Amino acid sequence: MLGGPEATATMSRAHAEIERLAGRVAAHVSLADAQGALGPEQLEDLRACLYGLHTVLRLHFTQEEENYFSLAP
Protein backbone atom coordinates (compact mmCIF):
# COMPACT_ATOMS: atom_id res chain seq x y z
CA MET A 1 0.00 0.00 0.00
CA LEU A 2 1.42 3.35 -1.04
CA GLY A 3 1.75 5.70 1.92
CA GLY A 4 1.56 2.92 4.50
CA PRO A 5 4.27 2.22 7.08
CA GLU A 6 5.77 -0.54 4.93
CA ALA A 7 6.37 1.98 2.12
CA THR A 8 9.31 3.51 4.01
CA ALA A 9 10.30 0.53 6.16
CA THR A 10 13.17 -0.41 3.86
CA MET A 11 14.71 3.05 4.26
CA SER A 12 14.17 3.45 8.00
CA ARG A 13 17.84 2.64 8.65
CA ALA A 14 18.87 5.46 6.32
CA HIS A 15 16.51 7.80 8.17
CA ALA A 16 18.09 6.81 11.49
CA GLU A 17 21.60 7.41 10.13
CA ILE A 18 20.62 10.80 8.69
CA GLU A 19 19.19 11.78 12.08
CA ARG A 20 22.30 10.55 13.90
CA LEU A 21 24.72 12.45 11.65
CA ALA A 22 22.60 15.60 11.65
CA GLY A 23 22.58 15.46 15.45
CA ARG A 24 26.36 15.28 15.52
CA VAL A 25 26.63 18.25 13.16
CA ALA A 26 24.17 20.19 15.35
CA ALA A 27 26.25 19.39 18.43
CA HIS A 28 29.38 20.75 16.73
CA VAL A 29 27.53 23.92 15.69
CA SER A 30 26.17 24.40 19.21
CA LEU A 31 29.59 23.94 20.76
CA ALA A 32 31.20 26.29 18.25
CA ASP A 33 28.50 28.88 18.95
CA ALA A 34 29.10 28.64 22.70
CA GLN A 35 32.88 28.93 22.26
CA GLY A 36 32.75 31.58 19.54
CA ALA A 37 34.55 29.37 17.00
CA LEU A 38 35.15 25.79 16.00
CA GLY A 39 37.78 24.12 18.11
CA PRO A 40 40.65 22.45 16.28
CA GLU A 41 39.69 19.15 17.94
CA GLN A 42 36.25 19.37 16.29
CA LEU A 43 37.41 19.72 12.71
CA GLU A 44 38.16 16.08 11.90
CA ASP A 45 34.90 14.75 13.35
CA LEU A 46 32.82 17.55 11.84
CA ARG A 47 34.36 16.88 8.42
CA ALA A 48 33.64 13.14 8.79
CA CYS A 49 30.04 13.90 9.79
CA LEU A 50 29.51 16.18 6.79
CA TYR A 51 31.03 13.74 4.30
CA GLY A 52 29.01 10.90 5.82
CA LEU A 53 25.80 12.90 5.77
CA HIS A 54 26.39 13.89 2.14
CA THR A 55 26.96 10.25 1.15
CA VAL A 56 23.95 8.88 3.03
CA LEU A 57 21.68 11.60 1.63
CA ARG A 58 22.82 10.96 -1.95
CA LEU A 59 22.16 7.24 -1.56
CA HIS A 60 18.84 7.85 0.16
CA PHE A 61 17.56 10.24 -2.50
CA THR A 62 18.64 7.84 -5.23
CA GLN A 63 16.75 5.02 -3.53
CA GLU A 64 13.66 7.21 -3.17
CA GLU A 65 13.77 8.12 -6.86
CA GLU A 66 14.15 4.48 -7.85
CA ASN A 67 11.22 3.49 -5.64
CA TYR A 68 9.10 6.34 -7.00
CA PHE A 69 9.86 5.59 -10.65
CA SER A 70 9.12 1.91 -10.15
CA LEU A 71 5.58 2.92 -9.16
CA ALA A 72 5.08 5.37 -12.04
CA PRO A 73 3.15 4.05 -15.05
TAURQUI-V692971 format. One line per field, one symbol per residue. ss: DSSP state (H for helix, E for strand, C for the rest). psi: psi as a letter, one per 20 degrees, with the letter a starting at -180 (. if undefined). burial: b if it has 16 or more other C-alpha atoms within 10 Angstrom, else e. A space follows every 50 residues. Layout:
BEGIN
ss->???
psi->???
burial->???
END
This chain:
BEGIN
ss->CCCCHHHCHHHHHHHHHHHHHHHHHHHHHHHHHHHCCCCHHHHHHHHHHH HHHHHHHHHHHHHHHHHHHHHCC
psi->ppirhihjhhjhhggghggghhhgghggggghghiirpqhihgghggggg gggggggggghggggggghhhq.
burial->eeeeeeeeeeeeeeeeebeebbebbeebbeeeeeeeebeeeeeeebeebe ebbeebbeebeeeeeeeeeeeee
END
